[in-house]
Amino acid sequence: MSDRPGGGAHAASGGAHAASGGAHAASGGAHAASGGAHAASGGERRLLLATRSAHKLRELRELLGPTAPPLVSLDDLGIADEVEETGATFAANARLKARTYARLARMPTLADDSGIEVDALDGGPGVRTRRYAGDQATDAENNAKLLAALEGLPPERRGARYVCVLALVDPTSAGPRGGMPFIATRGTCRGRIAEVPSGPNGFGYDPIFEPIAEPPGGRTLGRYSAAEKHAISHRARAARRMARLMARHLRPARPATRGGG
């Protein structure tokens, strides 16, 4: 799912795993900003979050916690390239974005792909969650299309889940042929699609998603506080797993060197 500001769906229970491999794609012009690699001041290592979404950047900063490296976005580094999300699964798209932007920025990169899967739509919108009502669709337009698709269905046939996959790639771990191993975590949040939007909070499909603990017609994620949402969301579950793995898989930054004289 694309990370353009204003969209996105997310939240989770699931596994963690590691693999290695190649493939990636990007299109367009401007590349990584000054010096790429990993130094903030004093040699502190930063972590690129492969997104332009301010919502997602803020949320993952909170979810990964104080032990994670400082997060920067694509726009923070002046990276204008866009990755064509050609994967058939959230995991494939997360890996694709992580590897592509890690090569462009020459720094450790964390990518997210997330969305909503609706039982009555055979798992749709799935990887097209952000673009469900069109490539430039707003959250409200996506929500309206989904509600129309489920019109008249009773609560027991409105089952859905949010899914989030996070993939982490460190280009300093590249093999002799340039392949970059990755680690990935997955989180899900079960629930159902409400009959009408409700609540001012969250983003994406939150105003029409009722977590499984709610009765039909109960609170949507749009009425959950940030703390309540972080306790159950797909992205929170994936992020908690990723935070535990990052300490083992991210190489520490090399100490800053000073020129002689």
N, C-alpha and C positions, 0 to 999 in steps of 0.2 A: 504494500500500500504506500502510495506517495506521501511524502512528509511536508508538502506545501502547507503554509500556515492556514489554519481554519479548518482542518480536517483531522480525521483519525479516529480509530476505535481501538479498544484495548482492555486487558486484565485477566487472572490466571491461576492454574495449578498444573504442573507438568514436570518434565525431566530436564536433565542436563547431559550434554554429550560433547565429544570432540571428534574432529576429522581433519583431513587435509585435502588440498586440491587447488585447482586453477580458476578458470573462467570468470569473466567480468566484461563490463562495457560501460562506456560513458560517451556523452556527446557534448560538443561545445567547447568553449574557449577558456576563460581565465582559470588559472590553476592555483595551487597552494600558495598561501601567503608566506611572508618572510621566514625563511630558514626552515620551513616545514617541520622537520623532525620532532623534537619533543621538549625543547626547553621553554619553560616560562622563566621567570627570574631565578637566578642562582642554580640553574640546571634542573629545576623541578619538572618532572614529567607531566605533560598534559594528555588528555584523552579526547580525541575528536568524536563527537556524536554526529552521525551522518544524517542530519536533519536541518531543515530551515524553520521548523515549527517551534515558536517560543513556548507554547504549551508543553510540548514534549521535552524540551531542554530543561525547563523549570521542574517538571515532574520527575525526570530521571535524576536530576541533581539531588532532589529530596530523597528519592527512593534508594539510590546507591549509597547515600550516607557520607559521613565525614572522612572515612578511610579511603574513598575512591579518589583518583587523581582529579584535578580540576577539569571540568568539561568545557569544551569550546564547540561552537557550531560551524557548519559549512560557511555561513555568512561571516562569522568572526574571522575566518581564515581567507576570505575572499575567493572561495571556490565556487565558480559559477556552473561547472559541469553538472549535467543531470544524468543519472543512470536510468536506462530503460529497464523497467522491472518486468523481465520476460519469464520469471519463474512461475511455475504452476502452484507453488506452495509458499507459505509465509517463510519457512526456513530457507528455501532457495533464494528468495528475494533478499532476505537479511544477509546471507552469505555474499551474494552478488554485490550489494552496496558496501559491505564492510571491506571486501577485498579491493574493490575499485577505488574507494576513497582513501584507503590505507596507502595504496600506490601513489595516488596523486599528492597526498599530504606528507607522505613519508613519516607517519607517526601512528601510534596505536589508534585503532578506530573501532567504535562500537556502533552497530547498526541495528535498527529495530524494524520489523515488519509486523503489522498487527491489523486486526480487522474483526469482523463479526460474521459468524456462521449461523444461519437460520435453518432449523430442521425442515420446515415446510418448503424451503427453497433448495433442498438437497445440498446444504452447506453454503449456499450463496448468501450474500455477495462475495464472501471469501476474499481472495486477493484483489478484487475490484471494489472493496469496501469504500475507499475514498472516492472512487470514480463511478460509483453505482448509478448516479443520475446524470453522468456526463463528466468529461475530463476536467471541466472547470466548476463542477457542482459545489454548492455550499452545503454545510451540514444540514440546514433546514430542508434543502431540496432532496438530499439523500434520505433524510428521515421521512419526508412526505412520500417518496416513491416506495419505501419499504412498508409503510403503513398501508398504502394503497394495495400493495401486493398481498398483504395478509388480511385485507378487509373481510369481515364476516367470520373469520376463524375464531373458535373458542380458545380460552387460555391454554388448554392442554395441547393445542396444536400450534402454539406460538413459541415453542421452545427455541432457545438460541444460546450461543456462547461467544464471549469475547476470547480472542486468542492473541498472544504476543510471543514472538520469537526474537531474542536478542543474540547477535553474533558478534564476537570480538576477534579482531585480527591484529597481530603485531608484526609489522613488516621486518623488524629486526630478527624475527624467527624464520625468515624465508629460507627454503632449502636451496641447494646448488642450482637447481633448474628454475628457481624463481617462484615455486609454489609456496603459498602461505597457509599454514595450518590455521584452523579457527576453533574456537569453543563456542557453544551455543546453549542457551537455556530457553525453556518454554513455560508459559503460564497460561492458565485458562480461568474464566469466570462464567459459571453457568447461570442461566436465568431465562427470561422470556421477554418477548416484545410487547410493550404496553399497547393499549388501544388508542391512546392520545398522548402527545408530549406533555411532560410535566417537569418543572424545576429549572432554575437558572444556572445551576452549577455544571462543571465538567465541560466536555466538548464532544464532537463526533456524534455518536448515537446515544450518549448518556441520557438525554431527556426521554428516550423511549425504551430504555433497557431496565427491566425490573430484576434485580438479583434473585437467585433461587430462594433465599431466606424470606423474601417478601411474598405476601399473598397476592393473588391476581388483583390488580387495581391498587397495589401498595406503592411504596416509594420507588421512584426510579433513581438511577445514579445521579440524575440531575438534581435530586433533593438530598444527596449525601454530602456531608462535609468532606473536605480533603482528607482528614484523618480517617474517617469511616471508609472512604473509597480506597485509600492506601492499604487498609487492612485486608481487603478482599480482591482487589483488582488483578486482572491478568498481567498487566505490566509490573505491578508491585511484586507479584510472585516470581515472575521471570527475573526482575532486578535483584531481589534478595538472593536468588541462586547465583546470579552473575557476580554479585559483590563478593560472595565467598570464594568464587573461582579466580577472580582477577588477581588477588594477592599472590596466588601460586603461578599464574601464567604470564603476567606482565613482568618483563625484565626491568630492573631498576634503571633509572637514567644514569648515564655516565657522568661522573663529576665534571663540573665546568672547568675548563683549562684556561690558564692565563698566559698571555704572551710573555716571552722573556724580554730582558732589556738591561 
